[in-house]
């Protein structure tokens, strides 16, 4: 738990639960539940907490209202315990993935003022790439069919579990309901054949060479998202605090877009995650697109998820239109947009190919050892040429999947030589097809400018 206290004076004792009430009429406790390592929620969680935007805004609010605001940050591995604490009146504002959001809404919708509502988006991927299935590095599996009859680890009711259920179709497996860290240990011990999880677990395991990617959730072409929920009673009693939270989330989102590498470094330091993994998701053209607005595409995705959650027994019923309330967001930060393009893009001059980087569908990026900034490349082929030309050791390099656009590690991609001689990367072997090149072969094939 991480607590910041602000206002005109310090509060002598921390308030353990907002349900208990403030120590005095002039003290307003605010409890925020978040998932520090679910880096698709950092603008309402880890990054926001570290930057202090919310606390600063509440300090300004306190100067106007004469009240003191005490913020307590509670960190969890998944969304389920955040929902439990919200229903118990012990968390006011929480962030979580799409399936946990729907479960949250379903369990609270009949509670009226004691229920919850969804008020903003943190991040999303319009195709579903935030969730992936990985297998051990020495696994012979190349498709989900190869998992038939085997044990697969997933956190039941999570976004990663939802992707697994949709992707498997009629392929029968035994799902082991495990927290991400437990599932990771099970995968490494050989107790499960695969692990299906949400951001950032798949990328972290692949980067550490503890797993390889079997299935990219983008193959489903169904949006996955994370968002913010608030207790109805808190929103009614403290509308100014909710407004400042949403404005602070907008501040954090703006910082992430303007200074993406610095933001990734902040999150990495706070969570212990490798900065290279955080930047995979949260960098320009990253797997996650950060924007607060509750876009029509994302609303519809949530509605499409309800029947699946009902079929696997996670929810009974939910009116998504009633659950979503973007009134506070519009009042706090203005109207959003239906555009789903990632506003954070790789730009600059590609020194290897001598062109400007303009197309997000092919834009790539490399971070060399000893350099403080990354370098852009117009295409994956240009990236390989840049690496060959530099002669430097690569810290990490990123390329977009030629079919889905999923940003991935260049050295873990499967490369295909196109008819025009260019080299196209794919996240999975199944997508690349037979005869794909590995990273070393792709480098050799690319040559130098």
N, C-alpha and C positions, 0 to 999 in steps of 0.2 A: 504494500500500500504506500502511495506517495501523496503527501498532503501539503498544500500551500495555504497559508492563512493571510488574508489581506483586509484592508479597510483602515479606519482611523486608529484602531488599537488592536493588539493581538488578543486572541481568545485564549483563555488560560488552559482549557482542556478541550481535546478533540471530541467531536460528536461522532459516535460510532454508527448512528443510524438516523437518516432523515425522518423516519417514522416516529422517533422519540420526540422530535421537535427541537427548536433552537433553545440555547441556554437563556436567551432573553429575546424580547420582541425586536431588538436591534441587530440580532445575529441571524443570518440566513445560511444554513448548511446546504451544500450542493454536493451530491455524490455522483461521480461519473464512472461507469463501468466500461472497460475497454479491453482489447486483446493486443498486448504490446507487440507480439510477433506476427499478428495477422496484419501485414503491412499495407493491405488495401484499405485499412481504416485509420492510417496514421494521422490524417488531417483532423480526425475527431478523437485521436488517441495519443500515441507516442509522440509524434512530432508536435502536436498541439500542446501537449503537456510540457515538453522540453522547451518550447519557445515561450511559453507563458502568456500567449495572446489572451486567453480566457481570463486569467487572473488580472491582467492589466485592464481589460475592459470592465471587469467587475469592480476594480478599484475606482475607475472613473464613474461607474454607476453609483458606487457607495458615496462618492463625493456629492452626487446629486440627491441621493435619497437619505443620507445620514445613517445608512445601515452598513453592517460589516458582513462580508461574504467569505465563507470558509469552504474551500474546494478540497474534496477527498477523491483521489484517483484509485480505483480498485482494478487490479489486473487479473485477467482470467485467460485460460487457454482456448476456450470455445465460448459460443454465445449462450449455451444452455444455462450455466449458472448465473449469467447476467439476467436472463429472463426470470429465473427463480427469485433472485434478489429484488428485481423490480416489482414482481407480484407481491412480494412481502413488504413492499414500501421502503426498501433499504437502498435502492439505487434509483436516482432521478432520471438520469440520461445515460443511454447505453448505445454501443455500436456493435454490429454483428453482420453476418452474411445473410443471403437471401432466404435460405431455408430456416435458419434460426429466427429471422425476422418474422416469417409467416407463422411459425410456431408461437412466437411471442404474441403476435396479434390474435391468433386463434384462442389461446389460453386466457387472454385478457378481454376479448371483445364483449363478453357478456357482463363485465364488471362495472360498466359505466365509468364513473369518475375515478374508480380504482383501476381502470384499464390503462392501455397504452396507445400511442399513435406513432406512426412513422413520419418524420419531418424533413429528412434530407438524405441524400446519397453521399457516401464518402468516395468510393471508387467503383469502377465496373469494367468489364470487358464485353463488348457487344457480341462476341462470338462464343464466349464461355471458357477462355483460356486460363482463367484464374484457378481452375480445378484440373488436376492431372492424375494419372495413374503411373506409378513407377514400379520397377522390379529391381532385384539385385543386379549388380554389374555383370555377373556371370550367367544370368538367366538366359535360356534359349527362347523364351517367349518373344514373339514379334507382333502378335495381335491379341486382342482380348479373348478370342476363341481359345487361345493357348492356356487360358486360366480356368477353363471349364472343369468343374469338380474340385477346384482347389480353394484354399482359404485366402481371403483378401481382407486386409485391415482397413477400416473406415470408421469415422465418428458418426454413428447413426443419427440422422436428423441434421447433419451438417451439409453445407454446400458440396463438399467433396463426395459425400455419400449420395447426394442427389445426382451428381454427374455419373457416378458409377452405375446407379440403377438405370438411368436413361441409356447409357452407352452399352450396357450388357445386353439389353433386349431379352432374348430367351436363353441366353447363356447362363447356366446355373452355377453359382459359386456359393461358398459359405462365407458370409460377412462376419468378421470378428469386430465387435463394437469396442473400439479402443480410442483413447485420447491420442492425438498426433505423436507425442513423444513416446508413448507406449507402443504404438504401431511401428514407429521407426526402429525401436529396439527389437520388435518381433521380426521385422523385415531383415535386419542385420543378423539375427540369430537363426534365420531360416525357418521360423515358425509360421510365416505366411508367405505366399507366393508373390504378393503385390501389396501396394499401399495406395489408397485413393484418398487424396487430401487436398485442402485448399491452400492458397497462397499463405506463406512462402515456403511451405515444407517441400514440395517437389523440387523447386529450384535449388533450395539449400542442399538437399541430398545429392542432386546431380552435380552441383558445383564441387561438393566435397568428394566426388567420385564414390559415393556410397550407394548409388543407384543409377539407373538409366531410365529414360522416358519411354514408356510403352504406349501411352495414349494421351493425346493433347485434347483437353476439353473443347477446344475450338472446333474440333471435328463435328460437334453437335450443332454448331451455329445457333446456339441459344444463349442469350445474354446471361451473365452472372454478375452479381452486384453485392455491395455491402452498403449499409445505411445506418441512420441514427433514429432511435426511438426515445420517446419521453413519456413519463407517467402523466396521464391526463390531469390528475389533481395538481401535480407540480406545475404543469403548463398553465393551468387556470390560476393558481395562486401566485406564481412567479413568472409571468409572461416576459418581464424585462430581462430576467436571467436567461431564459431560453433564447431570447433575441440576441443577447450578447454572446451566447455560446455559438449560435449560427454565424454571427459576424466574425467571431474568432476562428471558426472553421474556415470561413472564406479567406481570412488573413493567412491561415496556414496553407491553404490550397494555393494561394497566390505566391507564397514563398517557395513552395515546392516547384511551381512552374518556372519561376524566375531564376531560382538557384537550385536546380535539381540534384547536382552532385553534393553540394553542401548539405541539403536536406537529407540525402541518403546517408551521409556520414553521421549526421545527428542521430538518425534512427538506428544506425548500426552500433554506435557507441552505447546507446541507451538499452538496446536489446541483446547485444552480443552476437547478432547476426552478421555475417560477412557483408561488408559494404557492397561488394560485387553482386551479391544476391539481392539486396535491397534495391540497388540501381537497376537491376534487370526488370523489376516490376514497376518501380516508381520513377525511373528516369524518363527522358524524352522518348516518345514512341514506345514507352514501356508497356508491359502486359496490362497494367492498370491505367485506366483513364480517370482522372480526378475531376469531378465537377459535382456541385451540390444539387443541381436541379433534378426533380423527379420527372424524367422525360417519358413521353408516351411509350416508347419502346421498352423501357424498364418497368413501367406499370404493367404493361401487357405480359411481360416475362413473369412477373410475380403471379399474375392471374393464371398463367399456364402451369405454374408450379403447384398450385393448390390441388388439382386432381391427383397428381402423383403423390403428394404428401398424404392425401387422404387414403390412397390405395395401399400405402405401406404403413398406415396406422399412426402417423405422426401428428395429424390434426383431424378434427372432426368437421369443422366448417370455418369459413372466414370470408367476410365481405371485404375484399381488398380496397374497393373504393372508399369504404368507411374508415378503413385502417389508415390509409394515406391522407395526410393533411399537410399540404405545402403552403397553407396560409401564413403561418409564422415565418417561413423562409422567404416568401415573396415580400412580406412586410419588412423583414430585416435586411435583405440584400438585393431585392428586386426580382423581376421576372427572369426565368431561365430561358433556355433554348432547347429545341428538339434535336439539334445537331449532335451527333455522337462521335464526331472526329476528335481525336486526341489533340487538345490545344497545345500540348507540350511536344514540340517537334525537334528532330535533329536538323540543325542548319549549319552553315559555314562553307568553307572551301575545301574540296577534296584535293589534296596536294598530289595524290598518286595519279589520278585521272585528269586533273586539271579542270574540274568543273565545280559548279555550285551544287550543294546538296539541297534538293527541292522536293523530291518525291518520297513521301513517308512510307510508301509501299516497298521501297528498296533501300532507304537510308539505313546505314549501318554505323557502328561506332567502336572505337578501340581505345583502351586505356593502357599505355605503356608503363612499365616499371620505371619509377623515378620521375614521372611526370605528374604534375598536379592536376592537369585537365585532360579530358578525353579528346580524341580527334575524330572528326566525321569522315564518312565515306559515302559516295553517292549510291553505290550498289555493293552487294556482297562480294562481287568479283573485284571491285576497286579496293575493298577492305583487304582482301587477301594480297593484292599487289602492294598496298601500303605497308602491310606487315612484312612482306618480303623485302621491300625497299628499305625499310627503317633499320633492319638488322638488330632491333631492340627486342628485349624480352617482353612478352605480352602479359600484362596483369589480367586482363579480361577483354574479350571482344564479343560484340553482339551483332546478330543478323536477324532479319525477319524471315519467317517461314514463307516460301514462295507461294504457297497455296492459301494459308490462313492469315498470314501477317503476324503470327505470334513471335514476339522478340525472344531470341534464344541465344545460348552460348555458342559461339562459332566453333569451338573445339569439341562440342558435343552434338553438333548438327550432322546430318547425312547429306552429302553434296551430290548433285547431279549435273553433268555437263549437258547444256542445252544445244540445240542444233546450230545456234549462232555462236557457239563457243563460250558463252557466259556460264558461270557456275551458280547454281541455284541451291540454297540450303532448305532442308526440311527438318522439323523437330523430331520426327520418328522414322524408323526404318521402313515401316509399312507405307508411309506416305511417299517416301523416296523411291521405293520399288527396288527391284533387283539391280545389282551392278553399281550401287551408290558408292561414292568415294568417302573415305574418312577425312578428317581434318588435314592430316599430313599430306595425303594424296591431293587434296584440293589446293593446298598451298603450292605444291609442286606444279600442278596443272595451270595455276594462275600466272606464274612467272612474275616478272617485274615490268613496270612501265617502260 
